Amino acid sequence: MATITASTTITSTDLLSDSLSFSVSSAITATHSTGLARAPITSTAKGTGAGQVTLYTADDYAATAYLYIKNVDTTTTDYIYVYCDTSSDDPRILRLSGGEWAFMPQHGDITLKAYSATSGTIVEWMVFGTDQ
């Protein structure tokens, strides 16, 4: 087993009347991962056709899994959209602009896929599993 430490620091001196500064950190015991992957997304629509990238397939892990995802594009408007492909209406759950990233715990019973605003946008991702 490996320990993954996820942390985020948020600071600002001009958002509020007082300075804003906080950090959160969590140690995660990961038993396995998918490995770091990158792929071009060629689909600009969800749900139909080919070209979406599957980030996580439902029930790949029995316990909580953590998804790291990054839009490696440098153009802000080259969005990556993450959606739940398990539900009939394929709801979008995340939009990442070029250069943005996310790290999130996720429910194991859903399939997550990505499509992009611009064909060829590169997505980077990795799933950390906590199954014992």
N, C-alpha and C positions, 0 to 999 in steps of 0.2 A: 504494500500500500504506500501511496505517496501523499504528501501534504501539499495542497495548492493553497496559496494565500492570495485572495482577491481583495483589493483595496481601491478606494476611491477618495480623492481629496477635492473638495469644492471650496474655492475662495473667491471673494470679490470685495473690492473697496468702494464700489459705487452703485451697487444694485439696491441696497437698503440705506437707511439713515445711519446705521452702524455697519462696521466691517463684518463680513460673513466669512467664517472659516470653520470647516469641520471635516473630519476624516472618519471613514468607517472601514472596517477590515473584518474579514471572516476567513477562518482556516477550514478548509474542506479536505476531508479524507477521501481521496480518489483511488479507486481500485483499478481503473483502466480508463483509456480514452480512445477516441477515434484517430488521434494523431492530427497534426495541423495540416489543413488542406486548403487549396486555392483552386477556383474554377471560374471560367467565364460564364456569365448568365446570358443566354441568347434569347430568352423569352421576355417580352414586354407586357405580358398578361398573365393573370393567375388562372389556375384551374384547368385550362384546356391546352391541348397541343403539347409540344415538346419544348425543351430549353430552360425550364425551371430547374433550380438546383435543390436537391433534397438535403437539408441540413441535419434532420433527425427523423428517424422512422419510428412510428408508434411501437411501444413495447420493446425497443432495443435494450432498455435497461429497466429493471424492476423497481429500483429506488429512484430518488431524485437525481436528475442529471443537470449539469450546468453547461450552458451554451455560451461560447465566446464567438462573436461574429464581428467582422470589420469590412467596411466598404473601402477597398484600397485605391479607388479612383480619386484623382485630385480635383475633379470638377464637381463643385458643390451640388449642381442640379442633376448629376447622374445618380439618382436615388436607387437604393435597393429596398425592396419591400419584402417583409417576411409575413407569411400567412399560414393559417392553420388549414391543412389540406384534409383533415379528418372530418370537419363539419361540412354540411351540405352547402352552406353559403360562403365557405372559404374566407372567413374574416381576416383582415389584415391586422397584425398585432405590433408591427414595428416598421418604421421608415428610417433608413440611414442615408444621410447625405454623403457625398464623397469625403473620405477621411474620417468619418465617424465610426464608432464601435460601440458594442454593448456586451455585457456579461450578465446572464440571467439564469436563475433556477427555472426549471421547466417541469411540467407535468409529463409523466412518461407515456400517457395514453394518446398523445396526439402526434401527428406527422407535421413537421415544419418544413416549408419550402420557401424559396426565394425567387422573385422575378425582378427585373430592373426597368428603369425608365429608358435606358439606352442599351441596346443589344451590345454585348461584349464586355459589360462592366464586370470587374473581377471581385468575387466575394472570397473572403478568407474566414475559416471557421474551425472550431474544435469542440468536441463534446467530452466532458469529464463525467464519468459514471461513479456512483457511490455504492453500488451493489456490494454486499459483503460476501 
